[in-house]
Amino acid sequence: MTKLTLGSHPFLLGFDQLERLVERTAKSGNDGYPPYNIEQRGENAYRITLAVAGFAETDLSITVEARQLVVRGKQAEDGSDRVFLHRGIAARQFQRSFVLADGVEVAGASMEHGLLHVDLQRAVPDSIVQTIRITTEGGTS
């Protein structure tokens, strides 16, 4: 007995890329830092909000690589000789990835009160009806 995968199911032609996206997302291994929210702000608008307290805009980078939104943060080293009695505020670099669906684009990003907002917009495709002409093979029509 063979196992059917999503990309090899006979009714799902051309969905092998979806299977690769699911595998890539499962392997991303995010550790939960920084915490984030994803909200729907309209029928075709979304916002990802990351809690990046302590990071300046210059410490953060946002890129889109192969349909994957990647947010990276790296704080500059503090050269002072401070002695912490308790250090509960995370000051480490991070990378957080989100797989974007086809047609979803980054509309912009902003910082507000230690929160990084990344706005996404889905382009609405035109509804196209295509009529396929039927021809006969080997015969004259």
C-alpha positions as CSV (number, residue, x, y, z in Angstrom):
1,M,0.0,0.0,0.0
2,T,1.4,3.4,-1.0
3,K,0.9,6.6,0.9
4,L,-0.8,9.4,-1.0
5,T,0.7,12.8,-0.3
6,L,-1.0,16.1,-1.0
7,G,0.9,16.6,-4.2
8,S,0.3,13.2,-5.6
9,H,-3.4,12.9,-5.0
10,P,-5.1,12.5,-8.4
11,F,-7.7,15.2,-7.9
12,L,-5.1,17.9,-6.8
13,L,-3.1,18.6,-10.0
14,G,-0.4,21.2,-9.7
15,F,-0.5,21.5,-5.9
16,D,2.9,20.0,-5.3
17,Q,4.2,23.5,-4.5
18,L,1.7,23.7,-1.6
19,E,3.1,20.5,-0.1
20,R,6.6,22.0,-0.3
21,L,5.4,25.2,1.5
22,V,3.8,23.1,4.3
23,E,7.1,21.2,4.8
24,R,9.1,24.4,4.8
25,T,6.8,26.0,7.4
26,A,7.1,22.9,9.6
27,K,10.9,23.0,9.5
28,S,11.2,26.7,10.3
29,G,11.5,25.9,14.0
30,N,10.6,29.2,15.5
31,D,11.2,29.3,19.3
32,G,8.4,31.6,20.2
33,Y,10.5,34.8,20.4
34,P,9.4,37.4,19.7
35,P,5.8,36.9,20.4
36,Y,3.4,37.9,17.5
37,N,-0.2,38.4,16.5
38,I,-1.8,38.0,13.1
39,E,-5.0,39.8,12.5
40,Q,-7.4,40.3,9.6
41,R,-8.0,44.0,9.0
42,G,-10.4,43.7,6.1
43,E,-11.5,41.2,3.5
44,N,-8.0,41.3,1.8
45,A,-5.9,43.0,4.4
46,Y,-3.8,41.4,7.2
47,R,-1.4,42.7,9.9
48,I,1.4,40.9,11.6
49,T,2.4,42.5,14.9
50,L,5.7,41.5,16.6
51,A,6.6,42.6,20.2
52,V,10.1,44.0,19.7
53,A,10.6,46.1,22.8
54,G,14.2,47.3,23.1
55,F,14.8,47.1,19.3
56,A,15.2,50.3,17.3
57,E,14.1,50.5,13.6
58,T,17.7,50.3,12.6
59,D,18.1,47.0,14.5
60,L,15.3,45.3,12.4
61,S,15.1,44.1,8.8
62,I,12.2,42.9,6.8
63,T,12.7,40.9,3.6
64,V,10.6,38.7,1.3
65,E,12.5,35.7,0.0
66,A,10.8,33.1,-2.2
67,R,7.3,33.9,-0.9
68,Q,8.5,33.9,2.7
69,L,8.4,37.1,4.8
70,V,11.4,37.2,7.1
71,V,11.8,39.6,10.0
72,R,15.2,39.7,11.6
73,G,16.4,41.7,14.7
74,K,19.9,42.2,16.0
75,Q,20.7,44.7,18.7
76,A,24.0,46.5,18.8
77,E,26.3,45.3,21.6
78,D,26.2,47.5,24.6
79,G,29.8,48.2,25.6
80,S,29.1,49.4,29.1
81,D,30.1,47.4,32.1
82,R,26.7,47.2,33.7
83,V,26.1,44.6,36.4
84,F,22.6,43.1,36.2
85,L,21.0,41.7,39.4
86,H,18.2,40.3,37.3
87,R,18.0,40.3,33.5
88,G,14.5,39.5,32.3
89,I,14.4,41.7,29.2
90,A,15.5,39.6,26.2
91,A,18.3,41.2,24.2
92,R,19.0,38.6,21.7
93,Q,18.9,38.4,17.9
94,F,15.9,36.7,16.3
95,Q,14.5,35.6,12.9
96,R,10.8,35.1,12.5
97,S,9.5,33.7,9.2
98,F,6.0,33.7,7.7
99,V,5.0,31.9,4.4
100,L,3.0,34.2,2.2
101,A,0.3,32.9,-0.2
102,D,0.4,33.8,-3.9
103,G,-0.9,37.3,-4.4
104,V,-0.1,38.5,-0.9
105,E,2.3,41.5,-0.8
106,V,3.8,43.6,1.9
107,A,2.0,46.9,2.0
108,G,4.2,48.6,4.6
109,A,5.7,48.4,8.1
110,S,5.7,50.7,11.1
111,M,6.8,50.8,14.7
112,E,4.6,51.9,17.6
113,H,5.2,51.6,21.3
114,G,7.7,48.7,20.9
115,L,5.5,46.8,18.4
116,L,6.5,46.2,14.8
117,H,3.4,46.2,12.5
118,V,3.8,44.6,9.1
119,D,0.8,45.2,6.9
120,L,-0.1,42.7,4.1
121,Q,-2.5,43.1,1.2
122,R,-3.9,40.3,-1.0
123,A,-4.5,41.3,-4.6
124,V,-8.0,40.3,-5.8
125,P,-7.6,38.3,-9.0
126,D,-9.9,39.0,-11.9
127,S,-12.5,36.3,-12.4
128,I,-11.9,34.9,-15.9
129,V,-14.1,32.3,-17.5
130,Q,-12.2,30.3,-20.2
131,T,-14.0,28.3,-22.9
132,I,-12.1,25.4,-24.3
133,R,-12.8,24.4,-27.9
134,I,-13.3,20.6,-28.4
135,T,-11.6,19.2,-31.5
136,T,-11.6,15.7,-32.9
137,E,-8.4,13.8,-33.3
138,G,-7.6,12.0,-36.6
139,G,-10.7,13.1,-38.3
140,T,-11.7,16.0,-40.5
141,S,-14.1,18.4,-39.2
